[in-house]
């Protein structure tokens, strides 16, 4: 080989090693980002679960306040409970079909 060809081969090998090094770095970064993404997804799921629990607690507290309130509040609670019972009955009917 001539000196010129050897220089081209050496340059190619150097660039190939650099490319492989960059690929390995990007692969490692990608793996770290995937782990971080999974952690964030788990955090979001936990936050969503907490929100649902808090909403349920809020509804329970609201119902307790209504039941312990004045006559108008009790009537509203009675209507709400009647509505919930009707919804439950509909669900039961759907399950029985």
C-alpha positions, 0 to 999 in steps of 0.5 A, a space after each residue: 500500500 502506498 503511504 496515501 492509502 495507509 493514511 486513509 485507512 488510519 483515518 477511517 479506523 480512527 473515525 470508526 472507533 470514535 463512532 463506536 465510542 459515541 454509539 456506546 455512550 448514546 446506548 448508555 444514555 438511552 438505557 438511563 433515560 428508559 429507567 428514568 422514564 419507568 420511574 416517572 411512570 410509576 410516580 404518575 401511577 402512584 399520584 393518580 392512585 392518591 388522587 382517586 383515594 383523596 376524591 373518594 375521601 372527599 366525597 365521603 366527607 361531603 356526604 357526612 357533612 350533608 347528613 349531619 347538616 340541616 333539613 335541606 342538606 339532608 334532603 340533598 343527601 337523600 336525593 344523592 343516596 337515591 341516585 347512587 342506589 339507582 346507579 348501583 341497581 343499573 350496574 347490577 342489572 347489566 351484570 345479570 344480563 
